[in-house]
Amino acid sequence: MIKKLFPYLNFDGNGREATHFYTEVLGGELVSLMTFGDANEGDMDGMPEEARDLVMNAQIDLKNGDMLMISDVVPGLGMSSFKQGNNVSVTLFLDSIEEGRTIFNKLAEGGNIVMELQETFWTPLYGSLTDKFGIDWQISVEPETN
């Protein structure tokens, strides 16, 4: 079952500024802001040093049940390159690895996989792609909580 769907905004190095701007303008609450340097216990292996202070993930709670998420795009990491005007993706959070794989594979038909489905430090399954209509998607399965 789809647990959440929300926009994910990508920026070209000014994600921190955008995060604070949208938090204020939309009257939201900044729930978290993690830089690439903060992530994965500070392990920057394979990451350019200039990415250390860029936003990997910021979450703004809009106080109505909706979230806005923000990230900077790091060039040369196999992710989509930053494209002004086309820097929004749709993010789906699911509660099932099987359903995540099914939806990802269907969206990928005729499209382009950007990041293959894989386990990450924040989720048991994550992948990103651009579908055949040019829409960028991020598929993530919520980790089980006890």
Secondary structure per residue as TSV (DSSP state, phi and psi in degrees):
chain	resnum	aa	ss	phi	psi
A	1	M	-	360.0	139.2
A	2	I	E	-70.0	124.4
A	3	K	E	-93.0	-36.4
A	4	K	E	-151.7	151.3
A	5	L	E	-140.5	128.0
A	6	F	E	-154.5	160.6
A	7	P	E	-75.9	145.9
A	8	Y	E	-124.3	115.4
A	9	L	E	-96.8	134.2
A	10	N	E	-113.4	141.3
A	11	F	E	-129.9	162.8
A	12	D	S	-101.7	56.1
A	13	G	S	99.6	-9.4
A	14	N	-	-113.4	31.8
A	15	G	H	-63.2	-36.4
A	16	R	H	-64.1	-46.0
A	17	E	H	-61.7	-44.4
A	18	A	H	-63.5	-39.6
A	19	T	H	-58.9	-48.7
A	20	H	H	-67.8	-37.4
A	21	F	H	-61.1	-52.3
A	22	Y	H	-68.2	-33.4
A	23	T	H	-60.1	-45.9
A	24	E	H	-69.7	-50.1
A	25	V	H	-62.9	-40.0
A	26	L	T	-90.1	-0.3
A	27	G	T	66.5	29.8
A	28	G	-	-90.4	-175.0
A	29	E	E	-123.8	125.7
A	30	L	E	-73.3	108.9
A	31	V	E	-80.9	-42.0
A	32	S	E	-159.7	153.1
A	33	L	E	-144.3	113.4
A	34	M	E	-117.0	129.4
A	35	T	E	-88.9	166.8
A	36	F	T	-62.3	-32.7
A	37	G	T	-68.8	-29.9
A	38	D	T	-76.2	-29.0
A	39	A	G	-70.7	155.5
A	40	N	G	50.8	43.6
A	41	E	G	56.5	34.6
A	42	G	G	78.9	5.6
A	43	D	-	-71.9	113.5
A	44	M	-	-102.7	18.1
A	45	D	T	-56.5	123.7
A	46	G	T	80.8	3.6
A	47	M	S	-111.4	132.9
A	48	P	-	-65.1	142.6
A	49	E	G	-57.2	-34.0
A	50	E	G	-67.0	-10.6
A	51	A	G	-85.9	-10.7
A	52	R	T	-49.5	-44.8
A	53	D	T	-97.9	3.7
A	54	L	S	-76.5	153.6
A	55	V	E	-76.2	120.1
A	56	M	E	-83.7	-42.6
A	57	N	E	-159.1	125.1
A	58	A	E	-123.4	141.2
A	59	Q	E	-124.9	125.4
A	60	I	E	-113.8	120.8
A	61	D	E	-85.0	118.9
A	62	L	-	-85.9	5.8
A	63	K	S	65.3	19.2
A	64	N	S	-131.2	15.6
A	65	G	S	96.3	-10.2
A	66	D	-	-99.0	154.3
A	67	M	E	-126.0	152.7
A	68	L	E	-123.2	130.7
A	69	M	E	-118.2	147.5
A	70	I	E	-136.9	144.9
A	71	S	E	-151.3	152.1
A	72	D	E	-90.1	146.8
A	73	V	-	-93.1	128.4
A	74	V	-	-98.9	114.3
A	75	P	T	-60.8	143.7
A	76	G	T	80.5	16.9
A	77	L	S	-106.2	14.0
A	78	G	S	83.9	-4.4
A	79	M	S	-83.4	171.2
A	80	S	-	-60.4	143.0
A	81	S	-	-76.4	156.5
A	82	F	-	-66.5	133.4
A	83	K	-	-132.2	107.6
A	84	Q	T	-57.3	130.8
A	85	G	T	89.1	-15.4
A	86	N	-	-130.8	40.8
A	87	N	-	-109.6	37.8
A	88	V	E	-124.7	134.2
A	89	S	E	-123.4	162.2
A	90	V	E	-100.9	129.2
A	91	T	E	-110.1	130.0
A	92	L	E	-112.7	126.7
A	93	F	E	-103.3	128.0
A	94	L	E	-119.7	163.1
A	95	D	S	-104.3	6.4
A	96	S	-	-139.6	129.1
A	97	I	H	-60.6	-42.7
A	98	E	H	-59.5	-47.0
A	99	E	H	-65.7	-37.3
A	100	G	H	-59.8	-44.8
A	101	R	H	-63.8	-43.4
A	102	T	H	-62.1	-49.8
A	103	I	H	-65.1	-44.5
A	104	F	H	-57.1	-49.9
A	105	N	H	-63.7	-37.7
A	106	K	H	-68.3	-42.4
A	107	L	H	-65.8	-30.5
A	108	A	H	-75.6	-18.7
A	109	E	T	-59.4	117.5
A	110	G	T	78.4	3.1
A	111	G	S	-109.7	-155.9
A	112	N	E	-133.9	119.5
A	113	I	E	-77.9	125.9
A	114	V	E	-91.4	-47.0
A	115	M	E	-134.6	118.3
A	116	E	E	-57.8	152.4
A	117	L	E	-58.8	133.5
A	118	Q	E	-163.1	161.8
A	119	E	-	-77.5	140.2
A	120	T	-	-126.5	178.8
A	121	F	S	-72.8	-14.0
A	122	W	S	-107.1	-12.0
A	123	T	-	-155.0	151.4
A	124	P	S	-71.9	-15.8
A	125	L	-	-156.8	126.6
A	126	Y	E	-147.3	143.4
A	127	G	E	-161.4	159.8
A	128	S	E	-136.0	152.4
A	129	L	E	-158.9	165.7
A	130	T	E	-114.7	124.0
A	131	D	-	-78.4	177.2
A	132	K	T	-65.5	-12.2
A	133	F	T	-98.2	1.8
A	134	G	S	87.8	11.5
A	135	I	-	-89.7	130.1
A	136	D	E	-85.0	133.6
A	137	W	E	-126.6	145.1
A	138	Q	E	-123.0	126.5
A	139	I	E	-113.1	127.1
A	140	S	E	-140.3	139.6
A	141	V	E	-103.5	130.2
A	142	E	-	-68.1	133.7
A	143	P	-	-64.9	148.7
A	144	E	-	-70.6	137.7
A	145	T	-	-115.3	143.2
A	146	N	-	-107.7	360.0
